Amino acid sequence: MSTTADLVAAIKKELKSSQLTYADLARGLGMAESSVKRMLAKGDMPLSRIDAICRVLKLDFAELARRVADAQPLLKELTHEQERAVVADKKLLLVAICVLSQWTLEQLTSYYRLTEADGIKYLVQLDRIGIIELRPLNRYRLKLAKTFRWRPNGPVMQYFRDHVVLDYFGGGFDGSAETLLLVHGSVSSGIAPSFVDRMQRLASDFAQQHLADQKLPANQRESFTLVMGMRTWEFAQFAALRR
């Protein structure tokens, strides 16, 4: 969420790049130039004052706030509390998973048994949690980085371990575009991270293809879920047979 200090910093940057001076801004506000300088240096002021400064600079307040929001660093991981809020409601978790893939409200309500009011309600909740920034016409900006992942031992991954793993791996993986690979081996600790990097690139390619194919008609698209994992592990019953 944008803070007052962020907005003031953006105003100072805008003033520097404009043709106006501190004296011009002071005259527009009906204040002394020294008072304006102190106010901006302090970095804290009422929103009404920020709005007045925007009018002097001929800058739309909403546009300023949007610029500041877009410049905020994207989240690579949520807090435990944020994830716990997501899994508290099954439908909210569904919408959270969908927004990670940039689904629109229209796609959500046409694919799942959700009314438009339901969809808006859950988008508002995700905005409050901090996953998205809700914008006019029920559009949104995802506030998560491309490298985002659920906390390895957090509430969401625990939910999937408890409720999803058996359902997912219970399939045959025998379709024309399905596969299940299990590869075990011993490699150097130095080379192992490079395989994780490759997996992350593959996940990114999959996500980008999803976005590119959103323009296709629904009957030309099919839902797939890509699951990848790599960890130091040996099946306990095999480990028990070690010498």
N, C-alpha and C positions, 0 to 999 in steps of 0.2 A: 504494500500500500504506500502511496506517495505521502511523504511528510511535508510539513510546512517548510522545513529547511531545504528539502529537495526542490520545492516550487520556487523558493527565493533564489536558490543557486541557478535555476533555469532562467529566472528573470534577469539576474546579473549577467548571465551569458548573452541573453537576448539584447540587453541594453548595450553591452560591449560591441555587439555586431551591428547595431542600428546606427542611425545618424544622430540619435539623441544623446544629450549629455546629462549628468546629474542635475545640472541647473535646469534643463528643460523638464526633467521629470519632477523636480521640486515645484516649478511653476504650475505644472499640470495638476499637482496634488494640493497646491496651496500651502506648501510647507517650506521651511528653510532648507537650503541645500545641505547644511551640516546635519540636520535632523534626518534627512533622507539617507545620507551616507551611514549614519549611526544605525538606523533602522535596518538597512540592508546588511551591514557588517554583523549585526546581532543574529540575523538569519531567522528571526521568529517574529511573526506579526499575525493579526487576525486575517481570516480569509477575505473579509470585506475589503481590507487594505490591499491584499494581493489582487483582488478583482479591480480595484480602482487603478492600480498600477498598470494592469493589463489594458484598461481602457485608454490610458495615456499612450501606451506603446502600440495601440491599435492591434492588440493580440487577443485572440479569443481564449477565455479562461479554460474552457473545456479542451481546446487544442493544446494548451500549455500542459494541463494535467495529463493528457494522453501522451505527450512527448516524454514527460517525466516517467510515466508508468512504463513506456516502451524501453526506457533506458535502464530500468531496474534489472539487476542480475537475475537470471533465471535459476530456479531451484533444481538442484541435482538429486535432492532427497527431501521428503517431508519429515516433520517431527513425529515422534511416537503418538502425540496427542492428535495431530492432524489425521494420521492413518486410522487411529481408533474411531474418530468421528466418521470417516468414510465407511468403515465396515459395520458401523452401528445400524445401517439401513441397507438391506440387500439391493433395493432399487437405486439408492444413491451410489453404491459400489458399481452397479451396472453402468450408470451414466458416467461415473468417473473413468471407467475403463474405455468407454466410447469416446469421451472427449480427448483422451490420450491419442486416439486415432483421428481426431479432428472431425467427428461426426457433427452434422448440423442438427438443430432441433427437429427439422422436418424429417430427417433420416431416422432419428430416434423414435419419433411418434409413429412413423409408418412401418417400422420394422418390429417394434416391441409394443406390448399392450400398455402404453403410456398415453395419457391425454396431453394436450398442449399445456394445460395448467400444471400437470405433474412434471413435465419436462422443465418448464420455467422454474418451478419450485426447487427442483434439484440443481439446476444451474445456479440459482441464487445461493443455495447452500454451498456449492463448490466455490463460488466467489468468496463467500464468507470464510471458508476454510483456507483459501489462498491458492487453490489449484488453477483457477481461471480468473480473468478480469472480464466481467460481464459488460457488454456494450449495447448500444441501441439496437432495436429490432432483433433482440435475443441472439445476437452474435457474440463471440467471446474471443479473448486472446489467451492462449495457453501460457501459463507462467512457469512452465517446467522446461528444463534444458533437454536437448536431444539425448544427452547422456543420463537422463533421469532413470532411476530405478527405485522400486519399493525397498524399504529397509529389509535387509536379509533376514533378520529375526523379528521383524515388526508385525503389527496386527494384520496387515494385508497378506503378507506371505504366509503367516500362520493360518489365516482363513483358507487360503488356497491349499495348504498342506492338509487341513482338516476336511475340506469339502470338495476340492476340485481334482486333486491328483489322481485318485482312483477313477473318477469319471473320465478324465482325459486319457489316461494310459490304458483304460479298459477297451479302447477301440483297437481294431485290427491293423491300422496303419497300412492297409493294403490297397488303397485307392490309387488311381493313376498319378496323382500328384501328392501322394503321402509317403512318408518313410519314417522309420524309427531306427536310429543307429546307437549302438552301445559299444564304445571302444575303450579298452583298458590298456594302459601301458605305463612305463616308467620313463620319464624324461628329465632333463636337467632342470633345476629350479630356475636357472637363468632364462631358459627358452619358454617355459610354461606361460609366462604373461603374454607372449606374442600370440598364443592361441586365443587367449581371452580377447585381445585386441581384434583379431579376425572375426570372432563371434560377434563383437559389438558392431563391426562394420557390416556384417551380414544382417544383423537386426535393423540397423539404420537403412540399409538398402530395401529391406522388406517394408519398413514404415514409409519410405519415400514412394515405393511402388503403390502402396495403398492410397496415398494422397493423389498420385497421378491418375489412378484408375477411378477416382470418384466421379469423373466426368462421364464414365460409361453408364449405359442403362443398367438398372438393377439386375435384369436377367442375364447380363454378361459378366456379373461378378459373383463370387462365392466366398463365404467366410472361411478363413483359415486362421489357425493359431500356431505360431512358431514358438516352441519352447526349447531353450538351450541351457545347458548347465555344465559346469566343470568344477570339480573340487577334489581335494586330496581325500581319497575314500577307498575302502576295501570292504566288501560285503562281510558282515560279522561272522557268518557261518564259514566263509572261506578263511578269514583271519584266524579262526579257532583251529584250523588245520595246520597252521604254520609250525615249523620246527623251532 
